[in-house]
Amino acid sequence: MNRYILSLVFLVLLASTAFAQTKTPFEGVWKISEQIMPSTKPAERGAVITNPQPSLIIFSRGYYSEVFVRGEKPRAAVAPAKDPQNLTDDEKIARYEQWRQFAANAGTYQIKGSTLIRRSIVAKNVNLMTRGTGHIQEFKFEGPNTLWLIPTVDESTIEPRIKLTRLE
């Protein structure tokens, strides 16, 4: 009887490990902890933002989601509209200025060697959803809790190098 129970426990454990999905080093919850902005002069390092605005990036089983605020300063609060159904031009401009610093997108990701390819399914910026090649970046881990996302040569003059720190 004991041999039967032991065999059954072994089979259950074996089956559960067979169906368990291997977690990649990317999987988890991250935040942007530093950005190195591109320089206008190729030989120089751009400005370093060591205290970026809030962000949240989640990688899980081939899917990702990211939301973040661009820039070094917090977004300014906008006064409530006098008539939310009929905004004045000034109210529209104030909301645009607040909204344009916010970025959000989600979709699938794929890892090929040291390259991360993200394909947006939904995004605030329509260009991210319609980009045929996806968003391609090189990556480098510094231990288990630090990840650098490095723009490709084609985008190195417009995109920052981004340091992510694992939250979970």
Residue pairs with C-beta under 8 A, 6 or more apart in sequence:
21 61
24 59
24 111
25 141
25 144
25 147
26 59
26 109
26 111
26 116
26 147
27 59
27 60
27 61
28 58
28 59
28 60
28 166
28 167
28 168
29 56
29 57
29 58
29 166
29 167
29 168
30 56
30 57
30 58
30 59
30 147
30 164
30 165
30 166
30 167
31 54
31 55
31 56
31 57
31 164
31 165
31 167
32 52
32 55
32 57
32 68
32 162
32 163
32 164
33 52
33 163
33 164
33 165
34 48
34 49
34 50
34 52
34 162
34 163
35 48
35 49
35 52
35 160
35 161
35 162
35 163
36 45
36 46
36 47
36 48
36 49
36 160
36 161
37 46
37 47
37 48
37 49
37 160
38 46
38 151
38 156
38 157
38 158
38 159
38 160
39 45
39 46
46 160
49 72
49 160
51 72
52 68
52 72
53 68
53 69
53 70
53 71
53 72
53 73
53 74
53 75
53 101
54 68
54 69
55 66
55 67
55 68
55 69
56 65
56 66
56 67
56 68
56 167
57 64
57 65
57 66
57 68
57 164
58 64
58 65
58 66
59 109
62 108
62 109
62 110
63 106
63 107
63 108
63 109
64 106
64 107
64 108
64 109
64 118
65 105
65 106
66 103
66 104
66 105
66 106
67 102
67 103
67 104
68 102
68 103
68 104
69 75
69 101
69 102
69 103
70 101
70 102
70 103
71 101
75 98
75 101
75 102
76 97
76 98
77 98
78 91
78 94
78 95
78 98
79 91
79 94
81 87
81 91
82 88
82 91
87 95
102 124
103 124
103 125
104 123
104 124
105 120
105 122
105 123
105 124
105 125
105 128
105 129
106 120
106 121
106 122
106 123
107 118
107 119
107 120
107 121
107 122
107 123
108 118
108 119
108 121
109 116
109 117
109 118
109 119
110 116
110 117
110 119
110 134
111 117
114 138
114 139
114 140
115 136
115 137
115 138
115 139
116 136
116 137
116 138
116 139
116 149
117 133
117 134
117 135
117 136
118 134
118 135
118 137
119 134
119 135
120 128
120 129
120 131
120 134
120 135
121 129
122 129
123 129
128 135
136 152
137 149
137 150
137 151
137 152
138 149
138 150
138 151
138 152
139 147
139 148
139 149
139 150
140 147
140 148
140 150
141 147
141 148
142 148
144 166
145 165
145 166
146 163
146 164
146 165
146 166
147 163
147 164
147 166
148 161
148 162
148 163
148 164
149 161
149 162
149 164
150 161
151 158
151 159
151 160
151 161
